[in-house]
Amino acid sequence: MAIKKQFVKTKPVCKVTFVIDAKNANSAAVVGDFNDWNADLGSLSKLKNGTFKATLNLEKDASYEFKYLIDGAYLNEPEADSFRWNDYAGSENSVIMV
């Protein structure tokens, strides 16, 4: 799993690329504050090497809670900037700061 951030100088956004290795998975998405936890808006594309990948534009100077949704199971990003407890989910969520 990995996250890559690319800040855009001309706009107040950061291009964030989410990559997760899930060779045996049928579907994957990244869900979080930035897309109202909607898997359809965070769908990841499966690459030939078995990883799933997507690049999203996130507003700068903010932090977002998120998780990966792999075949219906939620997973945290081990390389997240931090983790935050979420009472609604009853677990920690990954946090990205841009």
C-alpha positions in Angstrom: 0.0 0.0 0.0 1.2 3.5 -0.7 0.2 7.1 -1.0 1.8 9.7 -3.2 1.1 13.4 -2.9 1.7 15.9 -5.7 0.9 19.5 -4.8 -0.4 21.7 -7.7 1.2 25.1 -7.6 -1.6 26.8 -9.6 -4.5 25.4 -7.7 -5.4 24.8 -4.0 -5.4 21.1 -4.5 -3.1 18.1 -4.0 -3.2 15.2 -6.4 -3.2 12.1 -4.1 -2.5 8.7 -5.6 -3.8 5.7 -3.6 -2.3 2.3 -4.4 -3.1 -1.0 -2.7 -1.8 -4.5 -3.5 -4.8 -6.8 -3.6 -4.1 -9.4 -6.2 -7.0 -11.7 -5.2 -9.6 -8.9 -4.8 -12.4 -8.3 -7.3 -13.0 -4.7 -6.3 -11.4 -1.9 -4.3 -12.2 1.7 -3.4 -10.8 4.4 -1.2 -13.6 6.0 0.9 -13.4 8.9 3.3 -14.3 12.4 4.3 -13.3 13.6 0.8 -16.0 11.6 -0.9 -18.7 11.1 1.8 -17.5 7.5 2.3 -19.0 6.7 -1.1 -17.3 3.7 -2.7 -18.6 4.7 -6.2 -16.8 8.0 -5.9 -13.5 6.3 -4.8 -13.3 3.3 -7.1 -9.8 2.1 -7.7 -8.8 0.6 -11.1 -7.2 -2.8 -11.1 -3.8 -2.9 -12.9 -2.3 -6.0 -14.6 0.2 -6.5 -11.7 -2.7 -7.0 -9.3 -2.6 -3.6 -7.6 -5.5 -1.1 -7.5 -4.8 2.5 -8.1 -6.6 5.9 -8.3 -5.6 9.6 -8.2 -7.9 12.0 -6.4 -7.8 15.8 -6.1 -8.0 16.8 -2.5 -8.2 20.4 -1.2 -4.9 21.5 0.4 -4.5 22.6 4.1 -6.9 19.9 5.3 -6.8 16.4 6.9 -9.1 13.6 5.9 -10.1 10.3 7.5 -10.2 7.4 5.1 -10.1 3.6 4.6 -9.8 1.2 1.7 -12.8 -1.0 0.9 -11.6 -4.3 -0.5 -14.3 -6.8 -1.5 -16.5 -5.3 1.3 -13.8 -5.3 4.0 -12.4 -2.1 5.4 -8.6 -1.8 5.7 -6.3 1.0 7.0 -3.4 2.4 5.1 -0.3 1.5 7.1 1.6 4.5 5.6 -1.0 7.0 6.6 0.1 10.3 8.1 -1.7 9.3 11.3 -4.7 7.4 12.7 -7.8 8.7 14.4 -10.4 6.9 16.5 -13.9 7.1 15.1 -16.7 6.3 17.5 -19.2 5.8 14.7 -17.1 3.0 13.1 -15.8 1.7 16.4 -12.2 1.6 15.0 -9.4 3.8 13.9 -9.4 5.4 10.5 -6.3 6.3 8.4 -5.7 10.1 8.2 -4.0 11.9 5.3 -2.9 15.5 5.7 -2.5 17.7 2.5 
